[in-house]
């Protein structure tokens, strides 16, 4: 990075003495992180070993600018700088000090190694424990899909851990704030019972989900002299970015850590706090300011054009009518109108057409680089991602998304692999249908089309289910069908069939091994579908297979032993869990890399948390309530489970309204501060479902548009 | 004045007449307006809404809330109010919100879904899905209680007959009874658990209620499992949220300082409670809020087994402090038709043979023709335009006679609107079929999904069928026809080419040799089409490209399959919007039924396409039916669906004592099943048992049969009003016929005979 471009106040922060404790605050786009990165380089430049520096962020992606700077050749000499989240740090410490704390933390098998659970495997265990309770009438009165039920119980445990209250108080806290249907009180009791059951089970089996890792770190490791010494000694210089997005527990630890650190830089975004649904707490973060000797405030927005800034200020005034915010005269900005363009249509797909056409115009006629454009919506459902992606493709504009339009479990490749797996394991007794076979064959066999696959299946599909061994061989089917299918394709079918049939006769292997072998020995070979896979998406089949294998591996590591004890097949269990939506619900990971020069389609929060300004933003579904509303989850509550909520106080519509207003304000202003030149609004009278939507963001823009109309009249 | 009659938006805006102006002068408080058919109440209410906005009575974050009865009216209001306020320089669609009760309930629940125990994107299941769940629950119950209801059968039925009834009739009957219980319980905000609790406190057996309560539990469990609520839940939960969270109520009261309610005669208890809460005063003894209720108690026709009741509006009109207004003038009909309608109301209130139902129709306000000089003058009188036919037709004869009459009349009046109105959907289907047989163009959009919706979903269904049957040449040809469907309406040459090409495809025995040919077997090349018909050849090449794309896409999740297809075959925005909605519907279906394959999902879509399921689409007719768009055609509808509309010539069919009973000894009632003893109406009996449970302090004890009798009176009342609604649909000509019913025993309905005699007297007198 070129130091010459830095502004005076940034340089002042960067060049503070090597023992300074600095608190840096300001809105998004004011150059705080840039200063943080430069401070890091400056520290190293002054001879501080990288190994003594800890860069702490609330989530991994927020460390990206630091990691990028460290990757510049020549920057890193000697030991490596650590970038971490509190969760990552906790896990590392648990691993390191396990033998010393396993017994006192209450694990039933302290001499055995711990098993760390991913979110997915934690969900699996939760499902395993809760499912029998559902049949006993637990959660009887709540309208919720089962896999979401499991994730919300886990969420409650995580909140208790990061906010720092005993997990046994979850139910009581939720009940205390409730004023609705009394039946819900029992639901909270059930949620508490399930959380407690899960925790007990984890302790009995040496399983550590995120919440338990954090709690052990909090209650057993941090207070332990060896561990604390280790941390304080290792990391003497702290750079903590986005403290407003971090959790109260992180803030507590920092409050104890800072006095022992040689230097620190804490960076605070004044208008943010987007992760409070994950337990983040801007208030407790701001209190750390008192522990810093140097305080800097950056106020100037370095990103937005004067028109966008004017728009931002108008919106601010609407959000805070009482604050009597004066609209600053932006040099060169007489009007908001150049910065705001509504695209209105009656129907939803019509609006998408307009959005795609406008993006194409920007890219093709105005030469805006595609990566300088982002399309945002409060949620980005698969159908929207798919429809808009298609339209942009038609317009010849490259687009990418923060994830593909399908989770791993809905990927055709996943279906194919799991169908073949069911064929190879007749003992599971999970028969597949003729359609499933046809779809699997279309993907497995290179050159096989749907018509021939259907003819093949009609000829070879067995009447009674006996897995791959029951499939007829190509030689056994009628000559006419053979001719229609062609011998070339028939031979490939034979190879696949024989491999599956042979496997099905031998003892069952670990499921991930099976998948690896199926992929390596058959599907990736010439003549087979995964050799050069290009069916429906630009994702490579190999990549998806690798992801699936990884998911199975993690499942085996955490659940394999338990399943082996109960005599159940891990593969069968995995396949059923996929069908239930409990696992493989996440998205293919390598996708993030994507195409760099492409329009990004993303949920608004994802874009915010990636913290990358762009020239043009398109906001879709402006009428949606989701811009302001928190995610309603019947078993949990981000505000009531936060540190700022007094147990026993009832959560009412005023609280809700206040929370909504703050959410909307943070979100809208946060997005605008990351917008350089212009904002387009996708407005359709009828939403995706054909209903009229009148969310609060729409009301805000109606007022802005009215102001623009007045401006135009005056002008 | 000028009330543009309901359903028509095109007429110019003119000055309101005096009675309308009085309503427009409204400032604050509670106001009740009794209107007559065709008096322009929707127009007047729109004018008032626009006026409130223009007067500056609202802050920036406030809205006038307009509540109406059906979806199709919502757009009508929007267009009207918009046109009024845009003319005054306001932004359209700001400052007001139009909702049906369900839409409003949805808005309220969405403010705080958590309070109702719901997630952000809770699913609302539609009627069909709700019925399917109910059926499952009923079957489950019947399996474990196969003989519980047998004591309600006629005692002299033999075992075989009983078995047959158990198989064929009982499930539907139990469904009806359970549905009545569920709806009523939800209306009373009674959960299954609470119902069971209360039942346990009673010592007497209430078998129907116990059954209803069991099925209610099963039904509700199934809903929860899906993470869904039904329409009745939505309303119950909305009221619950308002009652529980006073700060929510305060906010909404602030947001909607004016509430204008149309069709208030069909207001239910819950609707009245919700609106009265919203419009109430924030102070315990403060002034009431601002609530205007407009309706015609004589047109209340949605009361059977709902809690809707015109008494709510009547009571409101008579309440102390309510400003009372009326809209008595109507320019809709000829003087003769007005006379007939007014006479019906008069006779029913004075001389109906069943004294207890004389409150069904109010003679006041009577319909008055518009005053001279009014911009909406009544059509010139034509007493000959009224035909009350007492010919003793059988059901089939009646259909043929009406169809003949329509077929004769329409060609001579291509600029007129005509409607045939019946009571039941299946009867409407029969008359539509008979009309089509005579070459009459029939419009039946009011019966079910609109034709546009059916065509679009039908096109997608055909493509999905092709994808689920990839080896079928028949479906391949069908898919081709769908892709070129525009040409079916085009000039001869294009149509002929379409027919030739699709015939050719249909004969393609080996579909793979066309779609995915090897080097040697390209079927298309071997047809010689490239030389004989190059244009058709080019089309088939293009079709092959698309069909391959679709076959490849079949591996995607079903919503994405549907969107892919839609992008390729639809160009109209409304069609694409519909496809988007259908895609979401199918995704929900596939999530709700994980084992479903493409074939099952195709069937589901087919159901929509074949119009078994009324599905709100996006075409013009979906947004509000305008008879003026269908001049010279026969509009076939039920009398219920025709409410709010008007036609130049109207046929009312089946006006016999079965469909329109009058409490005479010889009348039969469809709710009293022939195989049930003592003429019991089990739905009514079940509700009586539930009411007993809700009001245990009451002195009366449950007496079997009493509710069945009382329910007869309710039906008599509702049918009188329905007849009144039917008559007042007619502008110039009215034909009423009856038939002798399935067993040939039915007679003309008593009110029809009365009208006939009255009209005879009139004719003689004149």
Interface residues (C-beta under 8 A of the other chain):
Chain A: X140 X141 X142 X143 X144 X145 X148 X179 X180 X181 X183 X184 X187 X345 X346 X347 X348 X349 X350 X382 X383 X386 X387 X390 X405 X406 X410 X412 X415 X433 X435 X436 X439 X442 X443 X449 X450 X451 X452 X453 X454 X455 X458 X484 X486 X535 X536 X579 X625 X626 X629 X631 X632 X633 X634 X637 X652 X653 X654 X656 X657 X685 X686 X688 X689 X690 X691 X694 X699 X702 X703 X705 X706 X709
Chain B: X60 X61 X91 X93 X94 X97 X103 X106 X107 X110 X111 X112 X113 X114 X115 X116 X117 X118 X119 X120 X122 X191 X193 X221 X223 X224 X226 X227 X228 X229 X240 X241 X244 X245 X246 X247 X248 X249 X250 X251 X467 X468 X470 X471 X510 X511 X512 X515 X516 X518 X548 X551 X552 X553 X554 X555 X556 X557 X559 X560 X563 X564 X567 X573 X574 X576 X577 X579 X580 X581 X583 X584 X587 X594 X597 X598 X599 X616 X617 X618
